Amino acid sequence: MAATLFAVLSLVAGTVAAQVPGGELQRLQARAASAHLAATDEWHALLHYEPNWLHGGVHSEVASSWFFLAADGRTDPAAELGATLAGLFSKRPIGPRQLPAYCLFVARRKFLVKALDIDTSHLPVHDCPGYRRWRALIAPSSASLVFPTAFPNSPSSMFGHTLLRIDSSRKGPGTELLSYAVNFAAAAPQGKRGLGFVWKGLTGGYPGVFGLFPYYKKVKQYAWIENRDVWSYPLNLTRAQLSRLVDHVWEMDHVHFVYYFLNKNCAYQLLSLLDVARPHLHLTRQYNWYAIPSDTIRSLADVPGLMGPATYRPSMETTLRWETEQLSPAAQALARRISRRELAPDAPAVQALKPERRAAVLEVAYDALNYQLSSKEVKAAVPGRSGRDYANHILAVRASIPRRSPFGRVPAPKISPEDGHRSLRVNASGVYADGRFSLGFRIRPAYHDLLDNPGGYTRGAAIDFADIGLRLDPSDGRVRLDDMRLLSITSLSPRNAWFKPVSFTVDTGLRRRPSAHVFTDARNDLGYYLQGGPGLAWGGRDLIGYTFGLMSFDANPGLQPAWALGAGGSAGLLAYPVPAVQFKAEAGWLQYAAGADGHYGWATLGAQVPIVNNFAFRSTVGYENTRISDGLRVDFGIQAYF
């Protein structure tokens, strides 16, 4: 992991103990107790205290023991406050940076000095050179929340990410790339970003750490390498609030948290920093069970005056797709040949074009090669140093054409992430299946499926987590579990002449086959399944066709034996005819190859139409077929997003 700026800029302090002036510490501790400072929102935010779930009291989310100066400081805010006051009267070095409390816990110290009107001339430490140089380098003038959008082709980034950008007073307008980024992430080994990373992230297998980086490195990582669009939201913080936040960032160097992918993640911990800046907002208290970046952005948008209007930075892939759509097929073919060095940028076929069209072809050729050279997923046609030199040659030929770029700014999506639908979804529907009518109820904590309104989300990407369905028989009041999707991820990444991504789907949980048979007593009506595989997708923004190769494992007491391993495939269409209206048609077949004999085939047609904000009508019609039975099911109902 890259070294943070904290370690580079901090200086080691002396270790000589100082004498505490008689009685002064005791008087300060008594005044702090009388004023109940340990119970204030400010103190709880600085120590990352949160209420205990099952009984009274609090505990800190910080896992580093050195962060607490009292033996029981992790669970006793008053003891930690008293110990911090005592620490200000000592030169004893603390923590990995070996700094005295006065220089290590700057935000804590400033809070106590102001609240108790402490005369700092009585303290043995009066200057912190490392901290002063660090603050001078950062020179904070404003802050923004930054949201790189979801990247479903990487399971570790499937919900998106949030970080803070600290803009410097020394930088001018439009120079945000020269700012600094405050990032929270799991301290995982390099390259660990697959399903194993997700599992350890779900179970607290990694420590979580804050880091400070030049912002341009994060833009390069997200917008260029990972091809994720980036949104940023200016935060309206006072000078004092921003200063307190930055001081706390200094305190966070080398501090470890327990990282949990679903709740104690980047989105949650960025809220904890904003709670330090504005403690009375209690932002983290809204997210005990799970914290999804887009939801936390909506929470900030709900605070009047906290966030300014969003700005949009498209990824390299988004930019290149937008540019190529504006070229004719013949011009695209020329640009591809130039980018692959199959045709010189000043070849006669290129020179024969009008200047404006020639400039467009060369810009696309340059952007395509630059995209390939920057991406970890795409192999460049002209790799390495020779590729960089050739890209510069294309750029030089383009510069010789006295024309402005024919491409303007990539238009921002009409709906930004904070205006997308809420991730918690509740559905109530009528169900006709197996010759009878019943009522269906569903609840899904997170996050988005292919029939949800894609506004504010990554189009063609779906993640369902803990989606539970129940059925009620009105005739006798029986309630049965319909199905439960523990986790379902689908990524449809359309291919064309420029991009050759591989789509994928994975789905696991409990299901019935056929799903119409919820009220039967057959033993094979409910069982565990794991299904998924790679695929290909084609199309544009309004129509996507796709196909998947599938492997499937079923465990069910009704099977003989009680398991089955199958293989097959599926194909479908996803259509967006008008904004907020979605249609999906899919058919598939699985043939069991081991375990139980048989097959499973299905065909479904689904649609969703908006009613009012955060309410929609959804209907699905499905037919399923197995070796021993089949079933037709029709669902029609209303769903709400919270």
C-alpha positions, 0 to 999 in steps of 0.5 A: 500500500502506498505510504501516506503523506502522514508518515512523510510529514510527521516529526518525532518529538522528545521523550523527556517527562515534564512536571505537572504544576500542582493541582492544575490538572486536577482542577481541569479534570474537575471542571471537565466533569462538572461541564459533562464534556465527556458526554458531548457530541464533539467528544464522542465524534472525536473518539468514534464512540457509538452506542452499544446495541444490547445494553447501555453505554458506548464503545469506540470503533477504533481498534488500535489500543494506543489511540486510548490513553486510559486503560478503559478509554475504549468504553469510558469517555469520561476516563479517556477525557481525564487521561487526555488532559493528563497526557497534555501535561506529558512529553511521553511519546505515544503510538507508531509516530512516537509523538506526545499527546499535545502533537498527536491528538491535535483535534482533541487538544484544541477541543479541550483547550477551548472548552476549558480555557486552558493556558497552554503556557503551562503545558510542557509541549508548545510546538509541533513542527511535523503537524505545522508542516503538514497543515501548511502543505494541505492548506485547507480551504474547502472540502468535497465529497467524491463518489466514484460510481459502481464498478460491477466487474470488480466484486470489491467495488460493486457498490461504488466508493466515497472519499473526501477531497481537501482543496488547498488555498494555494490552488486556483479554480479548476485545479482540483487534481492538485488537491488531496484525497482522504480515503478509507479502505480495507488494508488488504494485500496488493491485488486482493480484489476478487471474491476472496476480498469480498468474503474477508470484507464481509466477515471483518477479516481486514483492518480498515485505515484512513489514508491521505493521497494526492487527489490526481492519483485517485482520479487516475485509479478510478476514472482512468484505470477502473473506468468509473465515472466520478461525481463530486459534491462541494461541502458547505463547511465553516472554516472552523468545521473544516479545520477540525475535520483536517486536524482529525485526519492528522489524528487518524494516521496509523489508526486501525478500525475493523473493516466490514464491507456492508456497514463499517466501510468507506461510506460509513467512516467518511460520515464519521469524519463529517460528524467530527466537523458537524457533531450534532448531525449524528450522521453515522447513527442512521447506518447500524446495519449497512451503509451503501455509498449512494445512500450516505450521499442521499443522507447528506443531501437531506441536510439543508445547505450541507452539499452543493450541486454535483459535478461530473467527471466521466471515465476514459471508457465513457468518454471514448464511447461517447466520442465514437458514437459521433463518428461514422462507421468508416471514420471509426474504422480509420481511427481503430487502424490508427490506434493499432498502428496499422495506418499512419496518422498522416496516411493519405486516407486520413489526409483526404478527410476534411480538417474537422473530420480528420481532427476527430479521427485522430483524437479518437485514435489517441484516446483509444490508445491512451485508454488501452495503455492506462487500463489494467483490463485491456491489452494495448495494441502498441504496448509499453514505451513504444505505445506512449511514443506512438500516442504522442506522435498521434497527438503531434499530428493532431496538433498540426490541424488548426481546428478546435476539438469537434467534441465538447464535454461529455454530457452528465447523466440527467439523474445524479446518484443522490437523486436515484431511487432509494436502495431499500425496497418493499413490494406488495403484489397479487400472485396467480400461480398453480391455479390459485390467487395469493398475496406476495410480499418482498423486502430487499435492503439493497440495492438495485436490479435490472428492472429498477429505474437506472437513473443514478445507477450504472446502467446494465448492472444489478446487485440484490442483497438479502432479497426475501419473498413471502406468500400469503394464502388468503383462504387459510392465512398460511404464510410461506417463504417464497424465495430468498436471494442472499446475493445476486450480481449481474453485470451487462457490459455491452461489446462493440468494435472498440470494447470487448468486456466480458459480462457475468452473473452470479446468484445464490440463495433459496428458491423453489422449482417451479416457483409457482408451487409455494403452497404444495408440500413437495419436498423439492419445492425449496432448496439452496442454489448457486448459479452463475457464469460469464457472458456477452452483451451487445447494444446501447443505452436503450436496448441491451441483448445478452447471453450467459453460459451457466453452471448451477448447483442445487441442494434439495432433499427432494432430489435423488440424490439430494443434490444436482450439478447442471450446466446450460445457458440463458439469453435475454433483452433489456429495454428502456423505451422511455425514461424510468420504464424498463422491460426485460425478457429472458429464457434459459435452460439447465441440464443436470449432468451429475447428481439428480437427473433432470433439467430446469427451463424457464422464460420470463417477461417483466416490466416496471413503470413509475407511478410517483417518486419512489413508487412503481408498478411492477409485473412479471410473467414466468413459465418454468419446467422441470422433469417432474412438473411445470408452472406458470406464475403471474405477479403484479403489484406496487413497490416502494423505495425507502 
